Amino acid sequence: MDGLLKTVNEIENENEFSFKNFFVPLTTFKAITWIVIIGIIVYANMLFNGFVLDDKTYIILNPDLHTLNLLTLIKENIFNSNVTGQYDPIAAIYFAYIYSMTSDSQFLYHFFQVTMHVTNACLFFLVLKKVIDKKTSFFLSLIFLIHPIQTEAVSYIAATGVVLFFLFGILALLLTINNKLNTKRIILINILLVLSLLTKETGILFLFIVLSYHFIFQKGKRILFIILGFIDIAIYLFMRFVSTYVCFDGQIEKDSFRPNFSKPFAGSLVIGASVTC
Protein backbone atom coordinates (compact mmCIF):
# COMPACT_ATOMS: atom_id res chain seq x y z
CA MET A 1 0.00 0.00 0.00
CA ASP A 2 2.80 2.38 0.91
CA GLY A 3 4.50 1.58 -2.39
CA LEU A 4 1.33 2.41 -4.32
CA LEU A 5 0.96 5.76 -2.54
CA LYS A 6 4.61 6.57 -3.24
CA THR A 7 4.13 5.82 -6.94
CA VAL A 8 1.00 8.02 -7.08
CA ASN A 9 2.86 10.89 -5.38
CA GLU A 10 5.73 10.59 -7.84
CA ILE A 11 3.31 10.75 -10.78
CA GLU A 12 1.61 13.83 -9.31
CA ASN A 13 4.96 15.53 -8.80
CA GLU A 14 5.92 14.84 -12.39
CA ASN A 15 2.65 16.34 -13.61
CA GLU A 16 2.98 19.51 -11.51
CA PHE A 17 3.76 22.61 -13.55
CA SER A 18 7.08 24.23 -12.74
CA PHE A 19 8.65 27.18 -14.51
CA LYS A 20 11.97 25.58 -13.68
CA ASN A 21 11.25 22.85 -16.24
CA PHE A 22 11.65 25.40 -19.02
CA PHE A 23 15.29 25.91 -18.06
CA VAL A 24 16.43 22.77 -16.25
CA PRO A 25 18.07 20.89 -17.69
CA LEU A 26 19.30 23.64 -20.02
CA THR A 27 19.58 22.11 -23.47
CA THR A 28 20.76 23.85 -26.64
CA PHE A 29 17.20 23.81 -27.96
CA LYS A 30 15.82 25.45 -24.79
CA ALA A 31 18.54 28.11 -24.79
CA ILE A 32 17.98 29.07 -28.43
CA THR A 33 14.20 29.05 -27.93
CA TRP A 34 14.50 31.48 -25.01
CA ILE A 35 16.91 33.72 -26.91
CA VAL A 36 14.38 33.97 -29.76
CA ILE A 37 11.43 34.58 -27.41
CA ILE A 38 13.23 37.26 -25.41
CA GLY A 39 14.52 38.88 -28.58
CA ILE A 40 11.00 39.11 -30.02
CA ILE A 41 9.62 40.55 -26.76
CA VAL A 42 12.35 43.18 -26.46
CA TYR A 43 12.51 44.32 -30.08
CA ALA A 44 8.96 43.74 -31.40
CA ASN A 45 8.02 47.39 -30.91
CA MET A 46 10.82 48.46 -33.28
CA LEU A 47 9.19 46.69 -36.22
CA PHE A 48 6.80 49.59 -36.73
CA ASN A 49 9.30 52.44 -36.39
CA GLY A 50 9.66 54.80 -39.32
CA PHE A 51 12.70 56.14 -41.18
CA VAL A 52 14.72 58.52 -39.01
CA LEU A 53 17.91 60.55 -39.29
CA ASP A 54 20.40 58.84 -41.66
CA ASP A 55 17.77 56.30 -42.78
CA LYS A 56 16.33 58.88 -45.16
CA THR A 57 19.72 60.02 -46.47
CA TYR A 58 21.09 56.52 -47.07
CA ILE A 59 17.92 54.91 -48.43
CA ILE A 60 14.92 57.09 -49.30
CA LEU A 61 16.86 60.02 -50.82
CA ASN A 62 19.58 57.89 -52.39
CA PRO A 63 18.75 57.04 -56.05
CA ASP A 64 21.76 54.69 -56.28
CA LEU A 65 19.79 52.19 -54.20
CA HIS A 66 16.57 52.50 -56.15
CA THR A 67 17.83 50.24 -58.94
CA LEU A 68 19.55 46.93 -58.31
CA ASN A 69 22.68 47.70 -60.34
CA LEU A 70 25.68 45.84 -58.88
CA LEU A 71 28.23 47.90 -60.79
CA THR A 72 26.79 51.14 -59.38
CA LEU A 73 26.60 49.69 -55.88
CA ILE A 74 30.27 48.65 -55.70
CA LYS A 75 31.48 51.93 -57.19
CA GLU A 76 31.72 55.24 -55.35
CA ASN A 77 28.46 56.22 -53.70
CA ILE A 78 27.29 57.25 -50.26
CA PHE A 79 28.26 53.80 -48.88
CA ASN A 80 31.62 53.79 -50.66
CA SER A 81 32.85 57.29 -50.08
CA ASN A 82 36.23 59.01 -50.09
CA VAL A 83 34.75 61.64 -47.80
CA THR A 84 34.02 59.21 -44.97
CA GLY A 85 36.72 56.73 -45.92
CA GLN A 86 34.28 53.81 -45.78
CA TYR A 87 33.82 51.07 -48.34
CA ASP A 88 30.70 48.98 -47.61
CA PRO A 89 29.40 47.64 -50.95
CA ILE A 90 27.62 44.60 -49.44
CA ALA A 91 25.59 46.93 -47.21
CA ALA A 92 24.66 48.95 -50.31
CA ILE A 93 23.63 45.78 -52.17
CA TYR A 94 21.57 44.64 -49.18
CA PHE A 95 19.66 47.92 -48.96
CA ALA A 96 19.12 48.02 -52.73
CA TYR A 97 17.70 44.49 -52.67
CA ILE A 98 15.32 45.29 -49.80
CA TYR A 99 14.28 48.51 -51.57
CA SER A 100 13.52 46.53 -54.74
CA MET A 101 11.09 44.38 -52.71
CA THR A 102 9.42 46.92 -50.49
CA SER A 103 10.43 50.40 -51.69
CA ASP A 104 9.91 52.83 -48.80
CA SER A 105 7.96 50.49 -46.48
CA GLN A 106 9.97 50.47 -43.27
CA PHE A 107 8.53 47.25 -41.79
CA LEU A 108 10.59 44.83 -43.90
CA TYR A 109 13.82 46.71 -43.17
CA HIS A 110 13.19 46.44 -39.43
CA PHE A 111 12.02 42.83 -39.71
CA PHE A 112 15.24 41.65 -41.34
CA GLN A 113 17.30 43.81 -39.00
CA VAL A 114 15.74 42.35 -35.83
CA THR A 115 15.79 38.82 -37.29
CA MET A 116 19.51 39.07 -38.01
CA HIS A 117 20.26 40.39 -34.53
CA VAL A 118 18.35 37.56 -32.83
CA THR A 119 20.08 35.08 -35.15
CA ASN A 120 23.44 36.59 -34.21
CA ALA A 121 22.66 36.05 -30.53
CA CYS A 122 21.81 32.39 -31.22
CA LEU A 123 25.02 31.89 -33.21
CA PHE A 124 26.99 33.66 -30.49
CA PHE A 125 25.59 31.14 -28.00
CA LEU A 126 26.60 28.21 -30.25
CA VAL A 127 30.15 29.57 -30.48
CA LEU A 128 30.47 30.21 -26.75
CA LYS A 129 29.17 26.82 -25.69
CA LYS A 130 32.06 25.18 -27.53
CA VAL A 131 34.58 26.88 -25.26
CA ILE A 132 32.71 27.47 -21.97
CA ASP A 133 29.80 25.86 -20.11
CA LYS A 134 26.28 26.09 -21.49
CA LYS A 135 24.76 28.16 -18.66
CA THR A 136 27.42 30.86 -18.87
CA SER A 137 27.11 30.87 -22.67
CA PHE A 138 23.35 31.36 -22.38
CA PHE A 139 23.76 34.22 -19.91
CA LEU A 140 26.37 36.02 -22.03
CA SER A 141 24.25 35.55 -25.15
CA LEU A 142 21.28 37.21 -23.42
CA ILE A 143 23.51 40.15 -22.45
CA PHE A 144 24.65 40.40 -26.07
CA LEU A 145 21.01 40.25 -27.20
CA ILE A 146 19.49 42.96 -25.00
CA HIS A 147 22.42 45.18 -24.00
CA PRO A 148 21.59 48.89 -24.54
CA ILE A 149 24.71 49.28 -26.68
CA GLN A 150 22.86 47.29 -29.36
CA THR A 151 20.02 49.81 -29.61
CA GLU A 152 21.40 51.79 -32.53
CA ALA A 153 22.41 48.70 -34.51
CA VAL A 154 18.96 47.17 -34.13
CA SER A 155 16.66 50.20 -34.29
CA TYR A 156 18.25 52.50 -36.91
CA ILE A 157 17.80 51.03 -40.39
CA ALA A 158 20.94 52.75 -41.71
CA ALA A 159 22.97 50.85 -39.08
CA THR A 160 21.94 47.41 -40.38
CA GLY A 161 25.48 46.94 -41.65
CA VAL A 162 26.54 46.32 -38.05
CA VAL A 163 24.34 43.26 -37.59
CA LEU A 164 25.01 42.11 -41.17
CA PHE A 165 28.82 42.11 -40.89
CA PHE A 166 28.52 40.33 -37.53
CA LEU A 167 26.27 37.67 -39.08
CA PHE A 168 28.85 36.83 -41.77
CA GLY A 169 31.70 36.92 -39.26
CA ILE A 170 30.10 34.79 -36.55
CA LEU A 171 29.07 32.19 -39.16
CA ALA A 172 32.70 32.01 -40.33
CA LEU A 173 33.87 31.61 -36.73
CA LEU A 174 31.29 28.91 -35.98
CA LEU A 175 32.40 26.92 -39.03
CA THR A 176 36.04 27.44 -38.05
CA ILE A 177 35.78 25.94 -34.57
CA ASN A 178 34.25 22.80 -36.05
CA ASN A 179 37.05 20.26 -36.18
CA LYS A 180 35.69 18.64 -39.35
CA LEU A 181 37.17 21.08 -41.86
CA ASN A 182 37.15 20.13 -45.51
CA THR A 183 37.92 22.06 -48.69
CA LYS A 184 34.35 23.26 -49.23
CA ARG A 185 34.02 24.46 -45.62
CA ILE A 186 37.35 26.29 -45.75
CA ILE A 187 36.31 28.06 -48.95
CA LEU A 188 32.94 28.97 -47.38
CA ILE A 189 34.68 30.35 -44.28
CA ASN A 190 36.81 32.67 -46.38
CA ILE A 191 33.87 33.79 -48.51
CA LEU A 192 32.02 34.73 -45.32
CA LEU A 193 35.07 36.63 -44.03
CA VAL A 194 35.31 38.62 -47.27
CA LEU A 195 31.58 39.39 -47.13
CA SER A 196 31.95 40.55 -43.52
CA LEU A 197 34.85 42.81 -44.48
CA LEU A 198 32.98 44.23 -47.47
CA THR A 199 29.93 44.92 -45.29
CA LYS A 200 31.84 46.89 -42.68
CA GLU A 201 35.56 47.40 -42.17
CA THR A 202 35.20 46.11 -38.59
CA GLY A 203 34.88 42.66 -40.16
CA ILE A 204 38.70 42.54 -40.14
CA LEU A 205 38.37 41.53 -36.47
CA PHE A 206 36.78 38.21 -37.42
CA LEU A 207 39.65 37.52 -39.81
CA PHE A 208 42.13 38.02 -36.96
CA ILE A 209 40.01 35.89 -34.61
CA VAL A 210 39.85 33.02 -37.12
CA LEU A 211 43.60 33.20 -37.76
CA SER A 212 44.31 33.34 -34.02
CA TYR A 213 42.15 30.28 -33.44
CA HIS A 214 44.15 28.29 -35.98
CA PHE A 215 47.43 29.49 -34.50
CA ILE A 216 46.39 28.25 -31.05
CA PHE A 217 44.19 25.20 -31.62
CA GLN A 218 44.69 23.97 -35.19
CA LYS A 219 48.36 24.41 -35.94
CA GLY A 220 48.26 21.93 -38.79
CA LYS A 221 46.16 24.29 -40.91
CA ARG A 222 47.58 27.64 -39.84
CA ILE A 223 49.79 28.10 -42.94
CA LEU A 224 46.80 27.48 -45.19
CA PHE A 225 44.64 29.98 -43.32
CA ILE A 226 47.41 32.60 -43.30
CA ILE A 227 47.61 32.33 -47.07
CA LEU A 228 43.84 32.47 -47.40
CA GLY A 229 43.74 35.42 -45.00
CA PHE A 230 46.12 37.36 -47.26
CA ILE A 231 43.94 36.44 -50.24
CA ASP A 232 40.84 37.74 -48.40
CA ILE A 233 42.56 41.04 -47.68
CA ALA A 234 43.86 41.23 -51.25
CA ILE A 235 40.32 40.80 -52.61
CA TYR A 236 39.07 43.57 -50.34
CA LEU A 237 41.93 45.94 -51.25
CA PHE A 238 41.49 45.21 -54.97
CA MET A 239 37.80 46.08 -54.85
CA ARG A 240 38.42 49.15 -52.73
CA PHE A 241 41.40 50.70 -54.49
CA VAL A 242 41.56 49.22 -57.99
CA SER A 243 37.88 49.03 -58.90
CA THR A 244 36.65 52.03 -56.90
CA TYR A 245 39.65 53.85 -55.39
CA VAL A 246 38.20 54.71 -52.01
CA CYS A 247 40.85 55.87 -49.54
CA PHE A 248 40.92 54.72 -45.93
CA ASP A 249 41.04 58.31 -44.72
CA GLY A 250 39.96 60.68 -47.48
CA GLN A 251 40.86 64.33 -47.07
CA ILE A 252 38.81 67.09 -48.66
CA GLU A 253 40.73 69.93 -50.23
CA LYS A 254 38.96 73.01 -48.89
CA ASP A 255 39.72 75.14 -51.95
CA SER A 256 38.15 72.59 -54.26
CA PHE A 257 34.99 72.01 -52.23
CA ARG A 258 32.30 72.39 -54.84
CA PRO A 259 28.76 71.07 -54.91
CA ASN A 260 28.07 68.33 -57.44
CA PHE A 261 24.52 68.52 -58.75
CA SER A 262 25.00 65.63 -61.17
CA LYS A 263 23.99 63.13 -58.43
CA PRO A 264 20.68 64.35 -56.98
CA PHE A 265 20.61 62.84 -53.54
CA ALA A 266 21.21 64.16 -50.07
CA GLY A 267 24.97 64.18 -49.61
CA SER A 268 25.88 65.09 -53.20
CA LEU A 269 27.49 68.23 -51.86
CA VAL A 270 30.28 66.26 -50.22
CA ILE A 271 30.57 63.59 -52.93
CA GLY A 272 31.46 66.34 -55.33
CA ALA A 273 34.44 67.41 -53.23
CA SER A 274 37.97 66.74 -54.40
CA VAL A 275 39.63 64.04 -52.31
CA THR A 276 43.27 63.11 -51.85
CA CYS A 277 44.66 60.05 -50.07
C-alpha positions in Angstrom: 0.0 0.0 0.0 2.8 2.4 0.9 4.5 1.6 -2.4 1.3 2.4 -4.3 1.0 5.8 -2.5 4.6 6.6 -3.2 4.1 5.8 -6.9 1.0 8.0 -7.1 2.9 10.9 -5.4 5.7 10.6 -7.8 3.3 10.7 -10.8 1.6 13.8 -9.3 5.0 15.5 -8.8 5.9 14.8 -12.4 2.6 16.3 -13.6 3.0 19.5 -11.5 3.8 22.6 -13.6 7.1 24.2 -12.7 8.6 27.2 -14.5 12.0 25.6 -13.7 11.3 22.8 -16.2 11.6 25.4 -19.0 15.3 25.9 -18.1 16.4 22.8 -16.3 18.1 20.9 -17.7 19.3 23.6 -20.0 19.6 22.1 -23.5 20.8 23.8 -26.6 17.2 23.8 -28.0 15.8 25.5 -24.8 18.5 28.1 -24.8 18.0 29.1 -28.4 14.2 29.1 -27.9 14.5 31.5 -25.0 16.9 33.7 -26.9 14.4 34.0 -29.8 11.4 34.6 -27.4 13.2 37.3 -25.4 14.5 38.9 -28.6 11.0 39.1 -30.0 9.6 40.5 -26.8 12.3 43.2 -26.5 12.5 44.3 -30.1 9.0 43.7 -31.4 8.0 47.4 -30.9 10.8 48.5 -33.3 9.2 46.7 -36.2 6.8 49.6 -36.7 9.3 52.4 -36.4 9.7 54.8 -39.3 12.7 56.1 -41.2 14.7 58.5 -39.0 17.9 60.6 -39.3 20.4 58.8 -41.7 17.8 56.3 -42.8 16.3 58.9 -45.2 19.7 60.0 -46.5 21.1 56.5 -47.1 17.9 54.9 -48.4 14.9 57.1 -49.3 16.9 60.0 -50.8 19.6 57.9 -52.4 18.8 57.0 -56.0 21.8 54.7 -56.3 19.8 52.2 -54.2 16.6 52.5 -56.1 17.8 50.2 -58.9 19.5 46.9 -58.3 22.7 47.7 -60.3 25.7 45.8 -58.9 28.2 47.9 -60.8 26.8 51.1 -59.4 26.6 49.7 -55.9 30.3 48.7 -55.7 31.5 51.9 -57.2 31.7 55.2 -55.3 28.5 56.2 -53.7 27.3 57.2 -50.3 28.3 53.8 -48.9 31.6 53.8 -50.7 32.9 57.3 -50.1 36.2 59.0 -50.1 34.7 61.6 -47.8 34.0 59.2 -45.0 36.7 56.7 -45.9 34.3 53.8 -45.8 33.8 51.1 -48.3 30.7 49.0 -47.6 29.4 47.6 -51.0 27.6 44.6 -49.4 25.6 46.9 -47.2 24.7 48.9 -50.3 23.6 45.8 -52.2 21.6 44.6 -49.2 19.7 47.9 -49.0 19.1 48.0 -52.7 17.7 44.5 -52.7 15.3 45.3 -49.8 14.3 48.5 -51.6 13.5 46.5 -54.7 11.1 44.4 -52.7 9.4 46.9 -50.5 10.4 50.4 -51.7 9.9 52.8 -48.8 8.0 50.5 -46.5 10.0 50.5 -43.3 8.5 47.3 -41.8 10.6 44.8 -43.9 13.8 46.7 -43.2 13.2 46.4 -39.4 12.0 42.8 -39.7 15.2 41.6 -41.3 17.3 43.8 -39.0 15.7 42.3 -35.8 15.8 38.8 -37.3 19.5 39.1 -38.0 20.3 40.4 -34.5 18.3 37.6 -32.8 20.1 35.1 -35.2 23.4 36.6 -34.2 22.7 36.0 -30.5 21.8 32.4 -31.2 25.0 31.9 -33.2 27.0 33.7 -30.5 25.6 31.1 -28.0 26.6 28.2 -30.3 30.1 29.6 -30.5 30.5 30.2 -26.7 29.2 26.8 -25.7 32.1 25.2 -27.5 34.6 26.9 -25.3 32.7 27.5 -22.0 29.8 25.9 -20.1 26.3 26.1 -21.5 24.8 28.2 -18.7 27.4 30.9 -18.9 27.1 30.9 -22.7 23.4 31.4 -22.4 23.8 34.2 -19.9 26.4 36.0 -22.0 24.2 35.6 -25.1 21.3 37.2 -23.4 23.5 40.1 -22.4 24.6 40.4 -26.1 21.0 40.3 -27.2 19.5 43.0 -25.0 22.4 45.2 -24.0 21.6 48.9 -24.5 24.7 49.3 -26.7 22.9 47.3 -29.4 20.0 49.8 -29.6 21.4 51.8 -32.5 22.4 48.7 -34.5 19.0 47.2 -34.1 16.7 50.2 -34.3 18.2 52.5 -36.9 17.8 51.0 -40.4 20.9 52.7 -41.7 23.0 50.9 -39.1 21.9 47.4 -40.4 25.5 46.9 -41.7 26.5 46.3 -38.1 24.3 43.3 -37.6 25.0 42.1 -41.2 28.8 42.1 -40.9 28.5 40.3 -37.5 26.3 37.7 -39.1 28.8 36.8 -41.8 31.7 36.9 -39.3 30.1 34.8 -36.5 29.1 32.2 -39.2 32.7 32.0 -40.3 33.9 31.6 -36.7 31.3 28.9 -36.0 32.4 26.9 -39.0 36.0 27.4 -38.1 35.8 25.9 -34.6 34.3 22.8 -36.0 37.1 20.3 -36.2 35.7 18.6 -39.3 37.2 21.1 -41.9 37.2 20.1 -45.5 37.9 22.1 -48.7 34.3 23.3 -49.2 34.0 24.5 -45.6 37.4 26.3 -45.7 36.3 28.1 -48.9 32.9 29.0 -47.4 34.7 30.3 -44.3 36.8 32.7 -46.4 33.9 33.8 -48.5 32.0 34.7 -45.3 35.1 36.6 -44.0 35.3 38.6 -47.3 31.6 39.4 -47.1 31.9 40.6 -43.5 34.9 42.8 -44.5 33.0 44.2 -47.5 29.9 44.9 -45.3 31.8 46.9 -42.7 35.6 47.4 -42.2 35.2 46.1 -38.6 34.9 42.7 -40.2 38.7 42.5 -40.1 38.4 41.5 -36.5 36.8 38.2 -37.4 39.6 37.5 -39.8 42.1 38.0 -37.0 40.0 35.9 -34.6 39.8 33.0 -37.1 43.6 33.2 -37.8 44.3 33.3 -34.0 42.1 30.3 -33.4 44.2 28.3 -36.0 47.4 29.5 -34.5 46.4 28.3 -31.0 44.2 25.2 -31.6 44.7 24.0 -35.2 48.4 24.4 -35.9 48.3 21.9 -38.8 46.2 24.3 -40.9 47.6 27.6 -39.8 49.8 28.1 -42.9 46.8 27.5 -45.2 44.6 30.0 -43.3 47.4 32.6 -43.3 47.6 32.3 -47.1 43.8 32.5 -47.4 43.7 35.4 -45.0 46.1 37.4 -47.3 43.9 36.4 -50.2 40.8 37.7 -48.4 42.6 41.0 -47.7 43.9 41.2 -51.3 40.3 40.8 -52.6 39.1 43.6 -50.3 41.9 45.9 -51.3 41.5 45.2 -55.0 37.8 46.1 -54.8 38.4 49.1 -52.7 41.4 50.7 -54.5 41.6 49.2 -58.0 37.9 49.0 -58.9 36.7 52.0 -56.9 39.7 53.8 -55.4 38.2 54.7 -52.0 40.8 55.9 -49.5 40.9 54.7 -45.9 41.0 58.3 -44.7 40.0 60.7 -47.5 40.9 64.3 -47.1 38.8 67.1 -48.7 40.7 69.9 -50.2 39.0 73.0 -48.9 39.7 75.1 -51.9 38.1 72.6 -54.3 35.0 72.0 -52.2 32.3 72.4 -54.8 28.8 71.1 -54.9 28.1 68.3 -57.4 24.5 68.5 -58.7 25.0 65.6 -61.2 24.0 63.1 -58.4 20.7 64.4 -57.0 20.6 62.8 -53.5 21.2 64.2 -50.1 25.0 64.2 -49.6 25.9 65.1 -53.2 27.5 68.2 -51.9 30.3 66.3 -50.2 30.6 63.6 -52.9 31.5 66.3 -55.3 34.4 67.4 -53.2 38.0 66.7 -54.4 39.6 64.0 -52.3 43.3 63.1 -51.9 44.7 60.1 -50.1 
